[in-house]
Amino acid sequence: MTTVQRTTGLLLLLFGTFFSLAAGNLPAAFISLVGGFVLMSLSKLVEFQQAAYLKSLGLPVTGEQLHLIMKYSPEYEVESGDFNVYPEGHKEYTLLRLEGELYISAQVFQNVMTRVESEYTFNFPGREPVILFRAQSIYKGAELFEYGGGAFVSISALDLECQLCEGRLLLNFAAQGRETDD
C-alpha cells in the first residue's frame, strides 16, 4: 500500500506539475505539487506506524528494518585490554542496538573464536569457553545471528562490558564474568 502511495505521489509531483505548467495552468500545478508531497509524506507516516505496530506485537525485526538500523548505527574502533581484537589495525565495526541488546560483528573476536558450521566457540584468556549457536535471523534474546553474510554477537552473551571512550569502543570482561582457575 505504501509503495502505491509513494509512486502515485511521485508521479503526481513530476508529471502533474510538469504538464500543468506546460499547459499554463498554475492552480493545477500547485495542486499537483502539494498533492504529490502529501501522498509521499503519508506513505512514510504509514511505514513508521506499521513498524511501531509490529514492534508492539513483539514480532522480530524484518530484514529491511535491520538494513536501516545497520545503515544508521555508529561505527567504532574496538579495543580491549583483556583479549586481542581482530585485526590489530584500526578497523571500525558497527555497534547495533536491537531489542535492548548491543551487538557487534563476530569478526572482532576472530583471534579468540573458532567456528564449526553454526557453532561458535569463544575462548577468552582465563575464562571458560562460551559456546553460541548462530540463528538465521534476529529475534528477541538472540545471542548470535547472521545477517548479510556475517555474524553478529550479543556483547552481554560473551560476559563483556562495553564503554565508549573518545570515539573508541572498549570491550572488557564483566566483573561477574566466568573465570577459570588457569
Secondary structure, DSSP 4 states (H G I P E B T S, - for coil): -HHHHHHHHHHIIIIIHHHHHHTT-HHHHHHHHHHHHHHHHHHHHHHHHHHHHHHHTTPPPPHHHHHHHHHHS-EEEEE-SSSPPSSSS--EEEEEEETTEEEEEGGGGTTTEEEETTEEEE--TTB--EEEE-BSS--TT-SEEEETTEEEEETGGGTEEEEEETTEEEEEE-TT--B---
